[in-house]
């Protein structure tokens, strides 16, 4: 039997790829824009030493800085998207490197701005902010002044800016190794087909109903990580050390404190999340026992946690069918939202299918002036990929609504609220599927998927958040993150979160070495808080009226015009209180009980 291999990028039909013309019509025009941008960066010099002279001069500099950022966003996004098409494509990788070089130069040239603003007498700056010329930048300046204790001298800021070129080296090395260099071979699936094992297809193998296939895929996949474990431990350790250094150099007590400061999120929100999930782990352990019973396993392993408990939900969806299902589920968001989304998904917003060297996973990436592009590695056999499409569509529509209703400086929403917009869409898709359930077994399949979604997004991401907290604390305490140290930290969490009735393979300790989000520290907790908020908001919109819909759409249009917690409060949920997370986990427990009764 011939093995199914991934096509080369050049062999992918253009209709299945994104059309990047809303960014640049061609690589050649990108080259011209990069050269022009590099020359314009020199314009920062004219403003140096003058920001304290008048409100008008400060406004001119802020306008220039934002214009440079806006053009740089388009240039950088185009290079990033081209490189993500094929991680082994040297021309595209070079584009990313050249952009990063100029972006670092721009950062160096602009590094005087924050120190000069901070040097302005506070009373004078407060008076200036009342002048019409600075009105568009008032919120920017208020947020900047808030960072006063963490801004360094002009010379120190310049030195930090010069580090931009290599600050992401650990992440880049990780991506090159895991997406381009690691080769996992081929494997025969449960239908007797020999298929290439890759980062993209690994999850497909874990959905296979044959336990022997799941086990074989798990061990074959992790053998590659085992053989490169020391290298991957070094890149992750380097990333953690960079985070701790960055926090300390800017006078933050801890790396987690530095990360949460940017969104004005109290550490109590982070702590409440971990405490709430820890308190509800017995329900999670009860679910694993149920899964073990239903699947007829003598013992349950991690590779048994993805296969659907009820096979009837595992249906094939072509791309067009998936788009239709997603759009129909989002009808509560109104005709304008749905029609715009459908046009983009059936058009060329998305890079749809896996190809050799393509970045794994999925993401949404757009700019103020472009379409909101989506990278997918869509597999027709995996229902989860339909949910992934709904998820990324939530990000993309959030991007467009914010860009259209906010000025550039306030259009870029934070990750904290981004994960609400994406998981909100998943909740509406679940509601549609439940409404279509025609018998108890079909309902059980949908409930099982919802349980797994909450487990993956709230419970699992909180475990990741604990790992980030503990690994960074290790560095802060002077304890090197050796391979064995990383494995030890992760093993303690695996034991706690999966419980005493779960069989944990030693290879699973290496999972911490393959999670891309760990290179963007203290990100993953926002998945958990985001889904908790989304569960509440989706219920409000689906069961409410025009007022609830208007509040939610207002949230999507808000960009960063308010702090994240304030935007969510306006939409109808308060994450500074423990109720949203506790309610979501109570829902999890109820679903486990219902599923137990159905099966």
C-alpha positions in Angstrom: 0.0 0.0 0.0 1.3 3.4 -0.9 1.9 5.8 2.0 0.0 9.0 2.0 2.5 11.9 2.1 2.0 15.6 2.5 2.2 17.6 -0.8 4.9 20.1 -1.4 3.8 23.7 -1.1 4.1 24.3 -4.8 1.6 21.5 -5.5 -1.2 22.8 -3.3 -4.1 24.2 -5.4 -4.2 28.0 -5.1 -7.9 27.9 -4.2 -7.0 26.0 -1.0 -4.4 28.7 0.0 -4.8 32.2 1.4 -4.6 35.2 -0.9 -2.2 37.7 0.7 -2.9 40.5 -1.8 -4.6 42.6 0.9 -1.2 42.8 2.5 1.0 42.9 -0.6 0.4 41.8 -4.2 3.7 40.1 -4.5 7.1 39.5 -2.8 8.5 42.2 -5.0 6.2 44.8 -3.7 6.9 43.6 -0.2 10.6 44.2 -0.9 9.9 47.8 -2.0 7.8 48.4 1.1 10.5 47.0 3.4 13.2 49.3 1.7 10.9 52.3 2.0 10.1 51.5 5.6 13.8 51.2 6.5 14.4 54.7 5.2 11.4 56.2 7.0 12.7 54.8 10.3 15.4 57.4 10.2 12.8 60.0 10.7 12.7 59.2 14.5 16.0 61.2 14.8 14.3 64.5 14.2 12.1 64.0 17.3 14.8 63.0 19.7 15.3 65.5 22.5 12.2 67.6 21.6 9.2 65.8 23.2 9.2 67.9 26.2 8.9 71.2 24.2 5.2 71.2 23.6 2.0 69.1 23.4 2.0 69.6 19.6 5.5 68.2 19.2 4.7 65.2 21.3 1.6 64.6 19.2 3.6 64.7 16.0 6.0 62.1 17.3 3.3 59.8 18.5 1.6 60.1 15.1 4.8 59.3 13.3 5.5 56.3 15.6 2.1 54.9 15.0 2.4 55.2 11.3 5.7 53.3 11.4 4.1 50.6 13.5 1.1 50.3 11.2 3.3 49.8 8.1 5.6 47.5 10.0 2.6 45.4 11.0 1.7 44.8 7.4 5.3 44.1 6.4 6.0 41.8 9.3 2.7 39.9 9.0 3.2 39.2 5.3 6.7 37.8 6.0 5.4 35.7 8.9 2.6 34.3 6.8 4.8 33.5 3.9 7.3 31.7 6.2 4.5 29.7 7.9 3.5 28.2 4.5 6.7 26.2 4.5 9.2 26.3 7.4 11.9 25.0 5.2 11.5 27.7 2.5 14.7 29.7 2.8 13.5 32.8 0.9 10.6 33.2 3.2 12.7 32.6 6.3 15.1 35.3 5.1 12.1 37.7 4.7 11.3 37.2 8.3 14.9 37.8 9.3 15.2 40.9 7.3 12.0 42.3 8.7 13.2 41.5 12.2 16.4 43.4 11.5 14.6 46.5 10.4 12.1 46.2 13.2 14.9 46.0 15.7 16.5 49.1 14.1 13.1 50.9 14.4 12.9 49.9 18.1 16.4 51.3 18.6 15.6 54.6 16.9 12.3 54.9 18.8 13.8 53.9 22.2 14.0 57.6 23.3 10.3 58.1 23.3 9.3 56.4 26.5 12.2 57.9 28.6 11.5 61.4 27.2 7.8 61.2 28.0 8.7 60.0 31.5 11.0 62.9 31.9 8.2 65.4 31.3 7.0 66.9 34.6 3.9 64.9 35.6 1.8 68.0 36.2 2.8 69.4 32.8 2.0 66.1 31.0 -1.4 65.9 32.8 -2.2 69.5 31.6 -1.0 68.7 28.0 -3.3 65.6 27.9 -6.3 67.9 28.1 -5.3 69.7 24.9 -7.1 68.7 21.7 -3.9 67.8 19.9 -3.2 65.0 22.3 -6.8 63.8 22.7 -6.3 60.8 20.3 -3.4 59.6 22.4 -4.7 60.3 25.9 -5.3 56.7 26.9 -2.0 55.7 25.4 -0.2 58.2 27.6 -2.1 57.3 30.7 -1.1 53.7 30.2 2.5 54.7 29.5 2.7 56.8 32.7 1.4 53.8 34.6 4.6 52.0 33.5 6.8 54.7 35.0 8.5 52.5 37.6 9.4 50.0 34.9 10.9 52.4 32.3 14.7 52.7 32.2 17.0 55.5 31.1 17.2 56.3 27.4 20.6 54.6 27.0 19.3 51.5 28.9 16.2 51.4 26.8 18.3 51.6 23.6 20.5 48.7 24.8 17.4 46.6 25.5 15.9 47.4 22.1 19.1 46.3 20.4 18.5 42.8 21.8 15.4 42.4 19.7 17.2 40.5 16.9 18.1 37.6 19.1 15.5 37.8 21.9 13.4 35.2 20.0 16.2 32.8 19.2 15.0 30.1 21.5 11.5 30.2 20.0 12.9 30.2 16.5 15.1 27.3 17.1 12.2 25.4 18.7 10.0 26.0 15.6 12.7 25.1 13.1 13.5 21.8 14.9 9.9 20.7 15.6 8.3 21.9 12.3 11.0 21.4 9.8 13.7 19.0 11.1 11.9 16.4 13.1 10.7 13.5 11.0 8.4 11.0 12.5 8.1 8.4 9.7 4.9 6.7 8.6 2.3 4.6 10.5 -0.6 2.4 9.5 -3.9 3.7 10.8 -7.0 1.7 11.9 -8.2 1.6 8.3 -5.0 -0.1 7.1 -3.7 3.1 5.4 0.0 4.0 5.8 0.1 7.7 6.6 2.9 10.1 7.3 3.1 10.9 11.1 3.6 14.6 11.6 2.7 17.3 14.1 -0.4 17.9 12.1 -1.5 14.2 11.8 -0.5 13.2 15.3 -3.9 14.3 16.7 -5.6 12.3 13.9 -3.9 9.1 15.0 -4.9 9.8 18.6 -8.5 9.9 17.4 -8.2 6.4 15.9 -10.6 3.9 17.5 -7.9 1.2 17.5 -6.1 1.5 20.8 -3.0 -0.2 19.3 -2.8 2.5 16.7 -3.0 5.2 19.3 -0.4 3.6 21.4 2.0 3.1 18.5 1.5 6.7 17.3 2.2 8.1 20.8 5.5 6.1 21.3 6.7 6.6 17.7 6.0 10.4 17.9 7.7 10.8 21.3 10.8 8.9 20.3 11.8 11.9 18.2 11.3 14.2 21.1 13.3 11.8 23.4 16.2 11.8 20.9 16.2 15.7 20.9 15.2 16.2 24.5 18.4 17.9 25.7 18.3 20.4 22.8 14.6 21.2 23.5 15.2 21.5 27.2 17.9 24.0 26.4 15.7 26.1 24.2 12.8 26.1 26.7 15.3 26.9 29.5 16.6 29.8 27.5 13.1 31.2 26.9 12.4 31.0 30.6 15.7 32.7 31.5 14.9 35.5 29.0 11.5 36.1 30.7 13.0 36.3 34.1 15.8 38.6 32.9 13.2 40.9 31.2 11.1 41.1 34.3 14.0 41.8 36.6 15.6 44.4 34.4 12.3 46.3 34.3 11.9 46.1 38.1 9.1 43.5 38.3 9.3 41.2 41.3 8.5 38.1 39.2 8.0 37.0 35.6 4.3 36.3 36.1 3.8 39.7 37.7 5.5 41.3 34.7 3.3 39.4 32.2 0.0 40.2 34.0 1.0 43.9 34.5 0.5 44.7 30.8 -3.2 43.8 30.9 -3.7 45.3 34.4 -4.8 41.8 35.6 -4.4 41.1 39.3 -2.4 38.0 40.2 -5.4 37.0 42.2 -7.2 36.2 38.9 -4.4 33.8 38.0 -4.4 32.3 41.5 -8.2 32.0 41.6 -8.1 30.0 38.4 -5.5 27.5 39.6 -7.3 27.1 43.0 -10.7 26.6 41.4 -9.4 23.9 39.0 -7.4 22.1 41.8 -10.6 22.1 43.9 -12.5 20.4 41.1 -10.0 17.8 40.1 -12.1 15.0 41.6 -14.7 15.6 38.9 -11.9 15.4 36.3 -10.6 12.1 37.8 -14.2 10.8 37.8 -14.4 11.6 34.1 -11.2 9.6 33.3 -12.6 6.6 35.2 -15.8 6.9 33.0 -13.7 7.2 29.8 -11.8 4.1 30.9 -15.0 2.1 31.5 -16.7 3.2 28.3 -13.7 2.4 26.1 -13.3 -0.9 27.8 -9.6 -0.3 28.7 -7.7 -2.2 31.4 -5.8 1.0 32.1 -6.1 4.5 30.6 -3.2 6.4 29.1 -2.9 9.9 27.8 -3.2 8.6 24.2 -6.7 7.3 25.1 -8.0 10.8 26.0 -8.7 12.1 22.5 -10.6 9.3 20.8 -14.4 10.2 20.9 -16.3 8.2 23.4 -19.2 7.9 21.0 -18.1 7.1 17.4 -21.2 8.5 15.7 -20.0 12.1 16.2 -16.9 11.3 14.3 -18.2 12.3 10.9 -16.3 13.5 7.8 -16.7 17.2 7.0 -15.5 18.6 3.7 -14.2 22.2 3.9 -17.5 23.6 2.5 -19.5 21.5 4.9 -17.5 22.7 7.8 -17.9 26.3 6.8 -21.6 25.8 6.4 -21.9 24.3 9.9 -19.9 27.0 11.5 -21.8 29.9 9.9 -25.2 28.3 10.8 -24.1 28.0 14.4 -23.3 31.7 14.6 -26.7 32.9 13.5 -27.4 34.4 17.0 -24.6 36.9 16.1 -26.7 38.4 13.3 -26.8 38.3 9.5 -24.1 40.9 9.0 -21.6 38.9 11.1 -22.4 35.6 9.4 -22.4 36.9 5.8 -19.0 38.5 6.1 -17.5 35.5 7.7 -19.0 33.1 5.2 -17.6 35.2 2.3 -14.1 35.1 3.8 -14.1 31.4 4.7 -15.4 30.3 1.3 -13.0 32.8 -0.3 -9.3 33.1 0.3 -8.9 34.1 4.0 -7.8 30.6 4.9 -4.8 28.4 4.1 -6.7 25.2 4.5 -4.8 22.0 4.4 -1.5 20.5 5.6 1.5 20.6 3.3 5.2 19.6 3.8 7.0 22.0 6.1 3.8 24.0 6.9 3.6 25.4 10.4 1.6 23.1 12.6 -1.6 23.9 14.4 -3.9 26.9 13.5 -3.9 30.6 14.0 -5.6 33.8 12.9 -3.4 36.7 11.9 -4.6 40.0 10.4 -3.7 43.6 10.5 -5.6 46.9 10.6 -5.4 47.2 6.8 -5.8 43.6 5.7 -8.0 40.5 5.6 -7.9 38.5 8.9 -6.0 35.4 7.6 -6.4 32.0 9.1 -3.9 29.1 9.0 -5.5 25.7 9.3 -4.2 22.1 8.9 -7.7 20.9 8.2 -8.4 17.1 8.4 -11.9 16.0 7.3 -12.0 13.1 9.7 -11.5 15.2 12.8 -14.6 17.0 14.2 -12.3 19.0 16.4 -11.0 20.8 13.3 -14.5 22.1 12.7 -14.4 23.6 16.2 -10.9 24.9 15.4 -12.3 26.7 12.4 -15.1 28.2 14.5 -12.4 29.3 17.0 -10.1 31.0 14.6 -13.1 32.6 12.9 -13.9 34.2 16.2 -10.4 35.7 16.3 -10.7 36.9 12.7 -14.1 38.7 13.1 -12.9 40.2 16.4 -9.9 41.6 14.4 -12.1 43.1 11.7 -14.7 44.6 14.1 -12.0 46.2 16.3 -10.2 47.6 13.3 -13.4 49.1 11.9 -14.5 50.7 15.1 -11.3 51.9 16.8 -8.4 54.1 15.7 -5.2 52.1 15.0 -3.7 52.8 18.4 -6.7 51.1 20.2 -7.5 48.4 17.6 -5.2 45.8 18.9 -7.1 43.7 21.4 -5.2 41.7 24.0 -4.9 37.9 24.2 -6.9 38.0 27.4 -10.1 39.0 25.5 -9.1 37.3 22.3 -9.7 33.9 23.8 -13.2 34.9 24.8 -14.2 35.8 21.2 -12.8 32.5 19.9 -14.3 30.1 22.5 -17.6 31.9 22.4 -18.0 30.7 18.8 -17.2 27.1 19.9 -20.0 27.4 22.5 -22.5 28.4 19.8 -21.4 25.5 17.6 -21.9 23.1 20.5 -25.4 24.5 21.1 -26.3 23.9 17.4 -25.1 20.3 17.5 -27.0 19.7 20.7 -30.2 21.1 19.2 -29.8 18.7 16.3 -29.3 15.6 18.5 -32.0 13.1 17.6 -31.3 10.4 20.2 -29.6 9.9 23.5 -26.4 8.4 22.0 -25.9 11.4 19.7 -26.5 13.7 22.6 -24.0 11.7 24.6 -21.4 12.2 21.8 -21.9 16.0 21.8 -21.8 16.2 25.6 -18.6 14.1 25.6 -17.0 16.5 23.2 -18.0 19.5 25.3 -16.5 17.8 28.4 -13.3 17.3 26.5 -13.3 20.9 25.4 -13.7 22.2 28.9 -11.1 19.7 30.1 -8.6 20.8 27.3 -9.3 24.5 27.6 -9.8 25.0 31.3 -8.2 22.1 33.1 -5.3 21.3 30.7 -4.4 24.9 30.1 -4.4 25.6 33.8 -2.0 22.7 34.3 0.2 24.4 31.6 -0.2 27.7 33.5 1.0 26.0 36.7 4.0 24.6 34.8 4.9 28.0 33.6 4.6 29.4 37.1 6.7 26.6 38.6 9.4 26.6 35.8 9.9 30.4 36.0 10.0 30.2 39.8 12.7 27.6 39.5 14.8 30.1 37.4 14.0 32.9 39.8 15.3 30.8 42.7 18.5 30.0 40.9 17.6 26.4 40.1 18.7 25.6 36.5 16.1 24.1 34.2 17.9 21.0 33.2 16.1 18.3 31.3 15.5 16.3 34.5 14.3 19.4 36.4 11.7 20.1 33.6 10.6 16.5 33.6 10.3 16.5 37.4 8.2 19.6 37.5 5.9 18.3 34.7 5.6 14.9 36.3 4.3 16.3 39.6 1.6 18.1 37.6 0.7 15.1 35.5 0.2 13.0 38.7 -2.1 15.7 40.3 -4.2 16.6 37.3 -4.7 13.0 35.9 -5.1 11.3 39.3 -4.2 8.0 40.8 -6.2 5.9 38.4 -4.4 7.1 35.4 -1.4 5.3 33.8 1.2 8.0 32.9 3.9 6.9 30.5 7.3 8.3 31.2 7.4 9.8 27.7 4.6 12.1 28.6 6.9 14.0 30.8 8.4 15.3 27.5 5.1 17.0 26.5 6.4 20.2 28.2 9.1 20.3 25.5 6.7 20.4 22.5 4.2 23.1 23.6 4.8 26.2 21.4 2.9 28.5 23.8 5.5 28.0 26.5 7.7 30.3 24.4 5.2 33.1 25.0 5.0 32.8 28.7 1.9 33.2 30.8 -0.4 33.1 27.8 -2.2 29.8 28.3 -4.1 30.8 31.5 -6.1 33.2 29.2 -7.5 30.2 27.4 -9.0 29.0 30.7 -10.4 32.4 31.8 -11.5 33.0 28.2 -13.6 29.9 28.0 -15.1 30.5 31.5 -16.2 34.0 30.3 -17.4 32.6 26.9 -19.6 30.0 28.5 -21.4 32.8 30.4 -21.6 35.2 27.4 -22.7 32.6 24.9 -25.6 31.7 27.1 -26.6 35.4 27.5 -26.5 36.0 23.7 -28.2 32.7 22.6 -31.0 33.0 25.2 -31.2 36.8 25.4 -32.3 39.5 23.1 -31.0 42.6 21.3 -29.5 44.1 24.4 -27.3 41.1 25.1 -26.3 40.9 21.4 -25.5 44.6 21.3 -23.3 44.2 24.5 -21.4 41.3 23.0 -20.8 43.0 19.6 -19.8 46.1 21.5 -17.1 43.9 23.2 -15.9 42.7 19.8 -15.7 46.3 18.6 -13.8 47.5 21.7 -10.2 46.6 20.7 -8.1 47.9 23.6 -10.1 51.0 24.3 -10.6 49.8 27.9 -8.7 47.3 30.1 -9.6 43.7 29.3 -11.5 43.1 32.6 -13.5 46.3 32.0 -14.4 45.2 28.5 -15.7 41.9 29.8 -17.6 43.6 32.6 -19.4 45.7 30.0 -20.2 42.6 28.0 -21.7 41.0 31.2 -19.1 38.9 33.0 -16.7 39.8 35.9 -13.5 37.7 36.0 -12.2 39.4 39.1 -14.9 37.3 40.9 -14.5 33.5 41.3 -18.0 32.8 40.0 -17.3 32.5 36.2 -14.6 29.8 36.6 -16.4 28.0 39.4 -19.6 28.0 37.3 -17.8 26.6 34.2 -16.3 23.8 36.3 -19.7 23.1 38.0 -21.0 22.7 34.4 -18.2 20.3 33.7 -19.2 18.1 36.7 -22.9 18.2 35.7 -22.0 17.1 32.1 -19.9 14.2 33.5 -22.9 13.1 35.6 -25.2 13.3 32.6 -22.8 11.4 30.3 -22.4 8.7 32.9 -26.2 8.3 32.9 -26.4 8.2 29.1 -23.6 5.6 28.7 
